C-alpha cells in the first residue's frame, strides 16, 4: 500500500507542475504576450484609397510551422465595410524592433446602418515568416482611433 501511495503522490505533483508551463517563456504561445493599446500612426505613403478601420479591438499572433499569423479584429464605423487587409507601414521595414501595419478597409458603396458592434466586426490576417519574426520585438496594428501592439 505505501508504494501505491508514493506513486499516486508523484503523479499528482507532476500534473500540478504542468500548470506553470502555460506562463513559461518556453511556451511558444507566450512569445508575444497580450496586446496593449498605443498611439495610432495614420500616415498613408502608398495613397491606398481604402480607409483605416475605426477601432482595432483585438490583436493576436498565432504561431504556425514556418512563422506566425498576425490576426487583427476591428470594428468599422458602420455596416458594409469590406476588403480588409493589413497593409505594411514603413515600407514593410522593421523600425526599432517594431513591425507596423495599417488595418485598411473599403467603405460601402451605399448608405448603411450603424447597427450592432458584432455586425461591424472585420477580421483580417497576415502571415509572417520565421525570418521576418527574428528581427521583430513588437507588432503594431494601426486603426483610425487607436492601435494595438503585441510585444515579445
C-alpha positions, 0 to 999 in steps of 0.5 A, a space after each residue: 500500500 505505501 508504494 501505491 501511495 508514493 506513486 499516486 503522490 508523484 503523479 499528482 505533483 507532476 500534473 500540478 507542475 504542468 500548470 506553470 508551463 502555460 506562463 513559461 517563456 518556453 511556451 511558444 504561445 507566450 512569445 508575444 504576450 497580450 496586446 496593449 493599446 498605443 498611439 495610432 500612426 495614420 500616415 498613408 505613403 502608398 495613397 491606398 484609397 481604402 480607409 483605416 478601420 475605426 477601432 482595432 479591438 483585438 490583436 493576436 499572433 498565432 504561431 504556425 510551422 514556418 512563422 506566425 499569423 498576425 490576426 487583427 479584429 476591428 470594428 468599422 464605423 458602420 455596416 458594409 465595410 469590406 476588403 480588409 487587409 493589413 497593409 505594411 507601414 514603413 515600407 514593410 521595414 522593421 523600425 526599432 524592433 517594431 513591425 507596423 501595419 495599417 488595418 485598411 478597409 473599403 467603405 460601402 458603396 451605399 448608405 448603411 446602418 450603424 447597427 450592432 458592434 458584432 455586425 461591424 466586426 472585420 477580421 483580417 490576417 497576415 502571415 509572417 515568416 520565421 525570418 521576418 519574426 527574428 528581427 521583430 520585438 513588437 507588432 503594431 496594428 494601426 486603426 483610425 482611433 487607436 492601435 494595438 501592439 503585441 510585444 515579445 
